[in-house]
Amino acid sequence: MNVLEIKNLSVSYGDKLVIKDLSMDIKKNKITAIIGPSGCGKSTLLTTINLLLEENGGQFTGQILFNGKDILSYEKKDVRRMIGMVFQKPTPFPFSVYKNLTYAPKYYGIRDKKKLKDIVENTLKRVGLYEELKDELNRSATKLSGGQQQRLCIGRALTVEPEILLLDEPCSALDIKNTANIERLLKELSKDYTIVIVTHNLSQAKRISDYTAFILDGKLIEYDETEKIFSNPKDRRTKEYVEGIFG
């Protein structure tokens, strides 16, 4: 089942065309990896899906359907609740762990203290931070380690129960141990959420994703099951990229 259908998407910043007539479907409760060289349009694709593009000075043509409905027919605040976004650099808000995890639920109208407490506890358990932080909820989130901050940011996106989680290079600033923690977390979360991850780490894409899309110069070159992309790609450019010949 497709939760997102992207049809003939072109994205530009002023006169610069960044994504060119891209069409692809995102499968529900699967991990889709977006790979390609720097500057090929991977991150732009995520911000377009999340409707952050205009705020960054871009515009798009084409259509994005979310559960069969044009994404532009939703209010932006609802899109960002249903489609969460986690950025490359951990971006905890400059206040406590508790306030980080209650910020979005409060914004969307939850005021009951017991419900907020349960959201915080359940979220920390879900992202594997409960034992580490259960007694430090008033600690500044900016004082956490890099790996903790990134897991907290993933948790913050989950507090409003999105359907889709977009992640832009979430492990690029992390060491091997923390990268492994995030990868295990994403595999577990994919049971309940649809995940789209932009990554330069081809080994990571191969390890955790079900589907992989290869983008080059703003064009979708190939999109298939991850095993096929890495073992038997149809396009010569895909083969050269995954074999490390360029990029």
Rosetta blueprint (number, residue, H / E / L):
1 M L
2 N E
3 V E
4 L E
5 E E
6 I E
7 K E
8 N E
9 L E
10 S E
11 V E
12 S E
13 Y E
14 G L
15 D L
16 K E
17 L E
18 V E
19 I E
20 K E
21 D E
22 L E
23 S E
24 M E
25 D E
26 I E
27 K E
28 K L
29 N L
30 K L
31 I E
32 T E
33 A E
34 I E
35 I E
36 G L
37 P L
38 S L
39 G L
40 C L
41 G L
42 K H
43 S H
44 T H
45 L H
46 L H
47 T H
48 T H
49 I H
50 N L
51 L L
52 L L
53 L L
54 E H
55 E H
56 N H
57 G L
58 G L
59 Q E
60 F E
61 T E
62 G E
63 Q E
64 I E
65 L E
66 F E
67 N L
68 G L
69 K E
70 D E
71 I H
72 L H
73 S H
74 Y L
75 E L
76 K H
77 K H
78 D H
79 V H
80 R H
81 R H
82 M H
83 I E
84 G E
85 M E
86 V E
87 F L
88 Q L
89 K L
90 P L
91 T L
92 P L
93 F L
94 P L
95 F L
96 S E
97 V H
98 Y H
99 K H
100 N H
101 L H
102 T H
103 Y H
104 A H
105 P H
106 K H
107 Y H
108 Y L
109 G L
110 I L
111 R L
112 D L
113 K H
114 K H
115 K H
116 L H
117 K H
118 D H
119 I H
120 V H
121 E H
122 N H
123 T H
124 L H
125 K H
126 R H
127 V L
128 G L
129 L L
130 Y H
131 E H
132 E H
133 L H
134 K L
135 D L
136 E L
137 L L
138 N L
139 R L
140 S E
141 A H
142 T H
143 K H
144 L L
145 S L
146 G H
147 G H
148 Q H
149 Q H
150 Q H
151 R H
152 L H
153 C H
154 I H
155 G H
156 R H
157 A H
158 L H
159 T L
160 V L
161 E L
162 P L
163 E L
164 I E
165 L E
166 L E
167 L E
168 D E
169 E L
170 P L
171 C L
172 S L
173 A L
174 L L
175 D L
176 I H
177 K H
178 N H
179 T H
180 A H
181 N H
182 I H
183 E H
184 R H
185 L H
186 L H
187 K H
188 E H
189 L H
190 S L
191 K L
192 D L
193 Y L
194 T E
195 I E
196 V E
197 I E
198 V E
199 T L
200 H L
201 N L
202 L H
203 S H
204 Q H
205 A H
206 K H
207 R H
208 I H
209 S L
210 D L
211 Y E
212 T E
213 A E
214 F E
215 I E
216 L E
217 D L
218 G L
219 K E
220 L E
221 I E
222 E E
223 Y E
224 D E
225 E E
226 T H
227 E H
228 K H
229 I H
230 F H
231 S H
232 N L
233 P L
234 K L
235 D L
236 R H
237 R H
238 T H
239 K H
240 E H
241 Y H
242 V H
243 E L
244 G L
245 I L
246 F L
247 G L
